[in-house]
Every structure is written in C-alpha cells, then in structure tokens.
Amino acid sequence: MSKDNQVLEELTSKEYEHGWTSDLETDSAPKGLSEDIIRFISTKKNEPEWLLDWRLDAYRQWSKLKEPTWPNISYPAINYQDLIYYSAPKQKAKPKNLEDIDPELIKTFEKLGISLTEQKRLTGIAVDAVIDSVSVATTYKDTLAELGIIFCSFSEAVQEHPELVKKYMGSVVPVNDNYFAALNAAVFTDGSFCYIPKGVRCPMELSTYFRINAANTGQFERTLIVADEGSYVSYLEGCTAPMRDENQLHAAVVEIYAMKDAQVKYSTVQNWYPGDKNGKGGIYNFVTKRGLCFGDGSKISWTQVETGSAITWKYPSCILKGNNSMGEFYSVAVTNNYQQADTGSKMIHIGNNTKSRIVSKGISAGHSQNSYRGQVKIMKRAENARNFSQCDSLLMGDQCGAHTFPYIDVENKSARVEHEATTSKIGEDQIFYCLQRGIDEESAVALIVNGYAKEVLNQLPMEFAVEAQKLLALTLEGSVG
Amino acid sequence: MSVTVKEKNASAEVKNLIDKSVSLNPAVISIRKEALEAFQKLGLPDKKAEEYRHTPITSLLQRDFDYDALLSKPSDLDPKEYFIPSVKGNIIVLINGVYSSAHSSVISPADEVHITNLSEALAGGDTMALEHFAKYADVKSDAFTAWNTASWNHGVFIRIPENAIVQTPILIYHIHDARAGQVMSASRNLFVIGRHSEVTIIEKFDSAGLSHHFSNTVTEAVVSENAHLELYSIQNDAGSRYQVGLTHIHQAGSSLVNTFTFTLNGKLIRNNLQLSLDGEGIESHMFGLYLITDDTVADNHTTVDHRKPNSFSNEIYKGIMDGNSKGVFNGKIYVRPQAQKTNAFQSNKNILLSDKATVNTKPQLEIWADDVKCSHGCTTGQLDSEALFYLQTRGINKETARAMMLYAFAIEVLNNVKHAELKTYIDQLVSERLHTNF
C-alpha cells in the first residue's frame, strides 16, 4: 500500500476529533423546568431580584409560545422537562489565576488546542472560557480594564455592572422574541458580557470558547456586547463539544448594541458534535443572534462558519436603525451525513442610506439538508437603502438537498436590492484539472471548497481562518468519490 | 342567492353550491365531495398563511358576491367589444363563467381541434376528459382550488389530437357582467394536447360594469410527448376584478411550453402557475409582466417541479409598480432527487415608481439532486437617473424618456411573444399604458 492510501484511510476513518468527556464534578439542578427551577438557578447565581422577575416573566411568556414548525428541519420532539437546566463545575473558590483552575479543565482545553496558558502567551487573545454553564477563567482582563473595556462572564456583569446589564439586556432580542429566545431568557446560566467605552478601539480580539460537557444538560448562554460611540471590537466565538449519543439542546442568545459610529465584528466557528454517520446523536443548535445598529454610521458584521450540530437553526440579523449604518453577513454552512441546517440572515433597513450585504455559501454532502432562509426588508422611510445578497449552494452527492428561501420586501422606491443564488456541484473538469497536476481527489475537493468559501473565510481573523479551513476539509472527508 | 365569503360560512355555501351544481358523472361527483372535504379542512387562507402572506385575499373577498348570476340570469352582454380585433381565431366566450355557445365560433377543422363545454364533455363520458380531469390541480394544498373543484359549473375543454399543427389560435374570453351586481364565477378548463401537436391558446379577462366581481378559475393542461403549447393570459380588466387563477401544466417528455402572463389592471390578481416536468428533454419558459398602479395587487406564484432528468426551465418575471400598488412574486423551483442534469433559471426584476408602492418577492430553490445548474436572481430598484438625464439632454421630454425606459425594461418579456398580431396588440397595450398611467 502506498503511503497516500494509508493517509487517506486514516483520514476517512477519523471520528469526531474533539469527542471525549472530562471528569469534572458537577453541581446540577434536578431535571425539568418550572418556576422553582428558575428560582434555583437565580439563587445559585446569587442574582438580584429584578433579574429573577425578568426570568420568571420570560418563563411565563415561553409557556404561551409554540415551538416553531416553519424551519425546513425535522427532529423528534424535545421534552423540555427531561433536561437539566443548571450544571456547574464544582469549585471551592473563584480562581484568581490559571494555577487555581481544576487541572482536568486545563487538560480539556489542551485537547481542544486552546490551552489557556498558551493562548495567553502566544496569541494575545483574551479567552473567556465557558465549560458547561459557568465561566471559569477570564484572562487579559487587567489589560482590557486599563482601557475601560469590560469583558467578563455574564454572571459577573450582573453582580458588578447591574446598571449596564439592566439597560441593554433584552433591548435587541426581547424576551418574547421567539420560542428559543424566551427559553434562554428564562434559564440562561452564563455567557459573556462586553462593553467598549466611547472612542476605544479594542486592541485584541475577544474570544469565548463554549463547551458542552455534562450529559443531558442544555446549554443556554447569553452574550451581550455593547459598543459605545466610535468604538471598535472584534469578537470571536468558537464551539466544540465532546461526542455524545444523546441529543443535546443548545439555545443561545447573542445581542449586539452598536451606538453612533461604533463597529462590531462578530465571528463564529461552530463545530458542535454533528452526530455520527448514521445521524445518531448530535447537538440541536437553536440560536438567536441579533445586532442593532442604533446609532448613525454604526456597523455590525457577522461571519460564521457552521460545520457542526445535528440541527442548526440560526439567523444572525442586523436592524439598521441609524442613518448610514451598515450590516454584513458572511456565512459558510457545511452539512454532511444526516445534518440539517436552516440558517441565513435578516437585514431590516429602517434608517436612511443604510447598506447591507449577505454572502452565504452552503455546502451539502451525504444525506444532509442545507437551507438558506433570509429576509431583506426595506421599510417605508428608509431612503436610498442598498442591499446585495448572494447565496450559493454546492452539492456533493445525490442524497443531499440544498434549499433557498429568501424573502425580499421593499416598501421604498429609492431602494436598490439585488439577490442572486446559484446551485451546482463541483465541476468534473475542475477535479480533472487538479488530478492532472498531481493533486489527489480528496485534496482537490478541499482546494475547490476552500476557493468557493474564500469570500467568507477572508472575513475571519487569521487564526480563526486557519482553523475554519481545517474544519471544512475535515467535515467533508470521504464525501466525494 | 347571495354569498358572502367568510371563513366560517364559506364551506356551507360551497356545499350548497355543490348540491345545485350541474349533476355529472358519478366519478366527478366523488371528486367534488373530496374537494369539499379538503376545502372544509383548509378554510380560506388567513394573514398567517405562508402562501397568502402578502395577499389579503380573504378580507378583500368579504363582500356580497352573487353566485347565482351564472345560472339564473343569462347576460345580454355583447362580448365583441372585448375581442382582440387583429387576432383572428377560434373564439370561446364565457360570460359570468357560463359557456356561451352563441358567441363562440370554432373555425379550425374538427379533426384538428375539438372544443366543448367541459361539463358536457364529462357528462357525455368523453374518455380523455374523464382520464385527465382533476388529476393535476391539487385540492389538498390550496383552498381556492378545492373550492373550484367542488363547485365549478362550466369551462372549456380543448382536445388536440396527435400530429395536429393548429395554425389558428384559440381565444378564450372570460367576461364578467358586473353591471347589475357583484358577480362571482368558478370556471374550470382542461386542455389536452396530443403527441407531436402544436397549439396557441390565449385567455383574456374583462368585465362590464362597476361592481366588484370575483373569479376563481382552475385550468389543467396536459402536454403530451413532443407537443408544443403557447399559453397567454391577458389580464387588463379595468373593472373591480378580484381573481384567483390556478394553471397547472403537466408536461411529458420532449414537450415545449411557453407561458405568458400580462397583468395590467384589476383590484387583486393572484396567478398560481404550476409546471410539472414529468419527462426527459422538456423545455419550459415562463414569462410574466405586471404593470400596475392605483390599488392593484398583482401576485404571481409560480412552481416548477423537475421530476425527471435532462430538462430545462427558464422564468422571467418583470414588474413596474406605481401608485399604491403591490407586487408579489414567489417562484419555486423543485428539483427531485432523480432529476439529474436539470438546468433551471429564474429571474424577477422590479421597478418601484412611487413611495407607496411595495414589492414582496421570494424566489425559492429546493434542490435534492446534485448534478444540476440552478440559479435565481432578483432585483428591485428605480429608474436610473443618469439614463433619464441622458435622454433629456437629447431633447426628449422627461415623461417620454421615462416611458421609453420603462418600455425598454418590459421588452425582454414582450420580445418573446411568438404570435405576430398578438405581439403588436400587447405591445400597444403596454406602451399606451406606460404613456398614460405611469
């Protein structure tokens, strides 16, 4: 056997790389969801009265809402009473520095390739690592504090900056926005909070790694980013989850609030466990992400690389309220085996001279279904709004599906809205050309796919782009031939 | 009897109508019953219904429509003034949904074209009519289709035998006499085109009088192997027309279909156009043009269902919206798993001329096969001010320049009209309208 074949064999038989369970003692709430459980979470987290009321209000609204059935996905009904809504790694005291952290935790991160110590020294990224629901370590906090930037876990922000949290939480995604957002508002356990003061340009990329760990726990984080006038921040979110057979629910909410001339760039690489090749297991990912360009000249940019999850339900959106504000959405969504993705973006133009751009690249392989669902809405008073959307789909194999559902609603005559979409497969001539040049088929596919997704990958920060490229190749292994 | 269309009582009314409708073949009666059940289950679409999201049809229909008009009082209307003078051909007239033999005339030889009232054909046991009737229009997915299937009375049955090249077009005039009161009609058509045959069918919708009137038509067309159908729909009714029309075309291998939908007037026009490409080597083109102003709502929902490999479909819909008008477009392309080597294209372009006009468009691709080329594009904008300025510098006044540019926008659709006299007629219609109303 040639060496090439060996390598190929190794690659194709590769299982999910990040699949293992670390042995952490957890401190969990009993199964089920009720007002008592919410009180339990709130007490556990030592929350003020107003937050408990807010949660309870969300819970009551959630009980009245119905689970949406419109997405192009199918999954067995979720029993919300069979989940554990709170699970925290047991720790005696809050860690002051990395040495205080449970060595098991450090090992977990090392396996993921994001050792905190390494990260701290080499990349200069401040990592707010989340295992299950409680943020365990925040690095580079001091450096950021000097500039007045607040970057901490959500629970910390509730304790230390209640006025900011109270003012902005729910201002972009109201509690009753949708089923999963309401659920999150009721039971969220932690997340990240970030505030960039007036005129400050955040000198480093802020990053959070989310991990789902204990079996049967839903993870409900909440991220709130507030960018004050003229500030800039680039925020990274990366997800990997250990292998599990039982489906796990993940319903996060991300809110971004951008004031006058502020710029927020939010990048995600999502690699939750997608289930095995027979469609068993995997994460259910129901996420509400929304940015509000509140001030004039503000800009919010979403970039996402979605390779994981059994089910992805996610529509990062921008509400362009301020005049001259701008929204962007760049996405690569890859589905393989039995994965299902229904993802896209919403751009709501309210202010004058608002601009938005949507670039979505879907890749489906195996038995997967990949849908783009988006809306571009130009409100009556939005003069000179401009939108360009492009959503392309690449099909690999004859068992998968690619779908597009773009809604374009224009109520102002001065708007210029363009939308285009294509669906095709990788050209045999392209593969043939690569083979001629001595590039084997697997690498050729990776090469072509990377080229196809380049427009989006280019938007990612450097380190992330490398990881994303690897992920793309990994996800599509063995899907051609 | 007068019928108010409301969610709650509509099904009872439809049931009433079934009891009164022309009694037919037992097979047809069971189809009606099934359709009624489907209608009762579906109910009229409310605001949340995905397919009628932007089209407030149910609220607009809450008026008293006189359904009996089509049965009890024959209209004395002279349909000639609605004819297209320059286009000669076989003429079929339906007044208030009633097939009018007196005004119809078939000039093509009987071995080339066979035209009758569909209810007569079914009652008379026409095997072709019985074989194809209600096989294609799906009553379970749309309330209006179910309503029509349950309660229709008259319609046109056209049968073209094999190997017939029909030179003279067939013109169907749907005329509502709304002078005395509000009229409602549900007509049902079936076209069966034999193998290797060719035919042009032109449908035109008009009305007399000022009252509101509503028509709910369903047309099924079966296009056999190697056959060729040109289907035109001219909707230029200056009266208060509310219309829901479904046209379902079922294509067999190597057939060619060109459809044209021109919507120039009316209160609310909803066109459901469905093509199923059930064979290999099929070619289908769908062209649409909507030039609307005032309070008109023009809603085009098209579906192309690629069921077999190696077919080609192309769709171009263009719209100009002025006044308070509203344009809605939804184009679905389905490519089934076995339909490899499919090429499907779709484009929808819109111009908004006023601040109160709106457009809602949703091009939709659903693809389950990998070896395909599919694309859609859609744009919304206004006239290019630089081009307008350029024309003005050449001594052309602003109004003419505007009309010229709008005409140029529409020409992509107009140029595809094959029938020469018809092309001239529509061309005139469009340019007159662009000069006077926009």
Interface residues (C-beta under 8 A of the other chain):
Chain A: W70 K380 S393 L395 M396 G397 D398 Q399 C400 G401 A402 H403 T404 F405 P406 Y407 I408 D409 V410 E411 N412 K413 S414 A415 R416 V417 E418 H419 E420 A421 T422 T423 S424 K425
Chain B: E50 H54 P337 Q340 N350 L352 L353 S354 D355 A357 T358 V359 N360 T361 K362 P363 Q364 L365 E366 I367 W368 A369 D370 D371 V372 K373 C374 S375 H376 G377 C378 T379 T380 G381 Q382
